[in-house]
């Protein structure tokens, strides 16, 4: 048997706040999930994004502690255009999301920005720059 990539898991301090953030980025997550200890959402291409509360993780790993320092995982969301990167960034920051890197033109040919999810994970927004 060969292992295959299937899911990305995040440990969250506040399930409702985390799910609200990812809903703003377009993930389809039902409202009743806000009170669950484990939640999964299907991603394009068949993979899943999963969330577990700290209490859930500690139920099987009692000594678990959150990482310190910088974020330990980064997720990237494609936007339709460079202008959409700017708009999405401004909409998120305007809704109280912490901005990390304001939109900028990256030397690798993309409009790029980074916000932080409620647990401090870096969430990149990007779109190709016109040629």
Backbone torsions as a table, in degrees:
resi	resn	phi	psi	omega
1	UNK	NA	140.9	177.6
2	UNK	-111.0	131.4	176.1
3	UNK	-68.9	148.4	177.2
4	UNK	-134.4	143.8	178.7
5	UNK	-63.2	134.8	-176.7
6	UNK	-135.0	-33.6	-172.0
7	UNK	-156.2	158.4	172.2
8	UNK	-117.8	130.8	-179.4
9	UNK	-113.5	138.9	176.8
10	UNK	-121.4	138.7	173.4
11	UNK	-98.2	129.2	-173.3
12	UNK	-125.5	143.9	177.8
13	UNK	-78.9	-33.2	-176.3
14	UNK	-136.2	100.2	-175.4
15	UNK	-57.2	-47.5	-176.7
16	UNK	-61.7	-43.2	179.9
17	UNK	-65.1	-41.9	179.8
18	UNK	-64.6	-46.6	-179.3
19	UNK	-64.8	-37.1	177.4
20	UNK	-61.1	-42.0	177.8
21	UNK	-59.1	-50.0	-176.5
22	UNK	-71.7	-26.6	171.8
23	UNK	-62.9	-39.0	178.7
24	UNK	-61.4	-24.6	178.1
25	UNK	-91.9	7.1	171.8
26	UNK	99.3	2.9	178.1
27	UNK	-76.0	139.5	-178.6
28	UNK	-89.2	100.1	-178.2
29	UNK	-128.5	121.1	-177.7
30	UNK	-64.7	147.7	-177.7
31	UNK	-59.6	-34.8	-178.4
32	UNK	-66.4	-13.0	177.8
33	UNK	-69.4	-21.2	-176.3
34	UNK	-55.5	-26.9	-176.7
35	UNK	-103.0	6.7	-177.8
36	UNK	-88.8	151.9	178.0
37	UNK	-81.3	-18.6	178.8
38	UNK	-142.0	131.8	-178.9
39	UNK	-136.0	146.2	176.4
40	UNK	-132.6	144.9	174.7
41	UNK	-133.1	135.1	176.9
42	UNK	-71.9	138.8	177.2
43	UNK	-109.3	157.8	174.9
44	UNK	-55.2	138.0	-180.0
45	UNK	92.6	-5.3	173.4
46	UNK	100.7	-13.0	176.9
47	UNK	-74.3	171.0	180.0
48	UNK	-127.2	149.9	168.1
49	UNK	-108.4	130.2	-175.8
50	UNK	-123.0	146.0	177.1
51	UNK	-124.4	137.2	172.6
52	UNK	-129.5	139.6	175.1
53	UNK	-72.0	160.2	175.8
54	UNK	-56.5	-42.1	-179.9
55	UNK	-60.8	-38.4	178.8
56	UNK	-63.4	-47.2	-179.4
57	UNK	-63.7	-42.4	179.8
58	UNK	-68.4	-17.0	177.4
59	UNK	-67.3	-26.9	177.2
60	UNK	-116.3	-10.3	176.3
61	UNK	-138.2	77.8	-171.7
62	UNK	-56.6	-26.6	-177.5
63	UNK	-89.8	4.1	-176.3
64	UNK	-59.5	135.7	172.6
65	UNK	-132.7	148.3	180.0
66	UNK	-66.8	150.2	177.2
67	UNK	-63.4	154.8	177.1
68	UNK	-115.8	163.9	-177.6
69	UNK	89.6	-138.0	-178.7
70	UNK	-78.0	169.4	179.8
71	UNK	-62.6	153.3	-176.5
72	UNK	-102.2	-11.9	179.9
73	UNK	-140.8	147.2	174.5
74	UNK	-128.9	134.6	176.0
75	UNK	-117.0	149.2	-178.0
76	UNK	-125.8	135.0	179.5
77	UNK	-117.6	123.6	177.3
78	UNK	-75.6	136.8	174.7
79	UNK	-109.3	162.3	-175.4
80	UNK	-71.1	-27.7	-176.3
81	UNK	-159.2	166.2	174.7
82	UNK	-55.9	-40.1	178.6
83	UNK	-63.8	-32.7	178.6
84	UNK	-69.7	-32.0	173.7
85	UNK	-59.7	-49.3	-179.6
86	UNK	-60.4	-45.5	-177.7
87	UNK	-66.0	-44.7	-179.5
88	UNK	-62.8	-43.6	177.9
89	UNK	-59.2	-49.1	-178.7
90	UNK	-64.1	-40.0	178.2
91	UNK	-62.1	-44.2	-179.7
92	UNK	-66.2	-49.0	-179.6
93	UNK	-62.9	-38.7	177.3
94	UNK	-63.8	-24.9	178.8
95	UNK	-90.9	7.1	176.3
96	UNK	99.8	1.0	177.2
97	UNK	-72.0	142.1	179.7
98	UNK	-76.8	121.7	173.8
99	UNK	-82.4	142.9	177.0
100	UNK	-111.5	-51.7	177.1
101	UNK	-128.3	116.9	177.6
102	UNK	-63.7	157.9	-178.5
103	UNK	-54.1	139.1	-179.1
104	UNK	-153.3	158.9	177.7
105	UNK	-90.3	110.0	-177.7
106	UNK	-77.2	147.6	-178.7
107	UNK	-65.6	-14.0	178.2
108	UNK	-89.4	10.9	171.1
109	UNK	91.5	26.6	178.1
110	UNK	-132.6	148.8	166.2
111	UNK	-80.7	130.7	-170.2
112	UNK	-137.0	148.4	174.0
113	UNK	-155.3	158.4	178.1
114	UNK	-135.8	132.6	171.8
115	UNK	-119.0	168.3	177.7
116	UNK	-112.5	133.9	176.2
117	UNK	-73.8	175.2	-175.8
118	UNK	-58.6	-19.1	179.0
119	UNK	-101.2	8.6	176.1
120	UNK	86.5	9.8	176.7
121	UNK	-76.7	138.8	178.6
122	UNK	-73.4	127.5	178.5
123	UNK	-120.1	111.2	-178.3
124	UNK	-88.0	142.4	173.5
125	UNK	-117.9	133.3	-177.3
126	UNK	-150.2	158.8	172.9
127	UNK	-156.5	148.8	177.6
128	UNK	-65.3	141.6	173.2
129	UNK	-80.5	149.4	177.3
130	UNK	-62.5	145.1	-179.4
131	UNK	-77.2	NA	NA
